Each structure stands twice: as C-alpha cells, then as structure tokens.
C-alpha cells in the first residue's frame, strides 16, 4: 500500500469512531486557544542615493539578469558594513599598511 492509502484508511477509521458510532461516547478535547504573537515594529531609516542615467540603466540591467530588485542589490552590497559585528569594531583596528608601528 502507498502512504496516502494508509492515511485514507486512518481518516476513515477516525470518522467511524467519532461520528458513526456515538455509543462509544468518546469526548474530544477542544483545540487550545493560543495567544496572538506580538509583532515588534521595525524602526527603519531612509537613505537617498543619486545615480546618473547610465548607472541606473546598468543597475536595472543587472537586476533583470539576476531576477532581483535594485533595493535588494544595494542592501546585499552594504550588509557587511551594517551588520552587528562591524559596529563593534573600534578605529584602532584599522591600521593603514604604510603606517609605522612605533610602540607595538
């Protein structure tokens, strides 16, 4: 037997027990009421970027080619800089390659 035939037989058995044979007097518990989860509002800020016509055309072509939107492309490109890990870094960790190390 296939799996859906087993499911069908099980459902028919349940129907026979609960609906067609009331002499069994089996009480079914009502479903538990669950609370609606509180949805936290996200605070977001807007940013404006000016692009030339050629840059916008290139961005739109890229989005069509990769089946995405300009917002998703821009967010994906700036996500390394907006992540939590980047905010915790201090300025001391960014040492230029031509900077001398006098006291270290």
N, C-alpha and C positions, 0 to 999 in steps of 0.2 A: 504494500500500500504506500501511496505517496503521503507526504506530510500533510497536505491540505485535506486529504480524505480522513486522516486521523483527527484533524481539527474539526471537520464537519461532524464526525461521529460524536466527538466530545460535546459540541454545541447541542446536538440533538438530544444527548443524554441529559444535559443540564435543563433543557426545555421540558423534557419528560418529567424530571424530578420536581421542578418548581411550579410548573403551570398545569400539567395534565393530571397530576396526582396530588390533589390538595389534602388527601387523607394523611399524608406523611407529616403535615403540619411543621414544616421547616421554616424558621424565621430567618429572613435575610437582613443583615445589618445595613442600614442606610449608609451612603458614602460619607466620609468625613468632610466636614466643611474646612476649607483651608483659607488662610488669610491671603489677601492680595499683597504681593510683594511691593514694598515702597520703591519707586524708581527715583534714583537721585538725578537731579538735573545737572548736566554738564555745563560748566562755565566755559565759554569759548570766546576768543578774541578774533577780530577780523584783521586781515592784512591786505594791502593793495600793492600790486606789482605792475609796473608799466612795461609793456613789451612792444617792440616795433612790429610792423605788419609782417615782415619776413619771419621774425621769431615766433609770432602767433601761428603763422602758416606751418612752420616746422613743427611746432608743438601739436597742432591739430593732426598733421600727417602722422606723427609718431603715435598719437592716441588711436587713430584709426587702424594703424598697422598692428598695434598690440592690444586692441579691443579694450581700451580703458578710457578714463576721462582726464582732462587736464588737472583737476584738483587732486586726483589720486596720484598722478605722476609727481606733482610738486610735493605733496605730503610724503611720498615714499622717499624722495630725494633729501628732504630736510629732517626726516625722522631720526637719523643718528645724532643730530645736533639738539633735538628737542626731547631726547629720552632722559630718564631719571639719572642714569649713570653720568651723562655729560654735565648735568647741573651740579654734581657733587665735586667735580674737579676744581682745583684751585689754579691760579695763574702761575704758581711756582712750578707746576708740572710741565708747562710749555716752555722748553728751553730751545732757543734757536741753534741750528747746527754751527754757526760761526761765532757763538758766544763763548768766551773763555770761562773755564771753571777754576776760579782762584781759590776759593775756600772750601772746596768739596772733596 
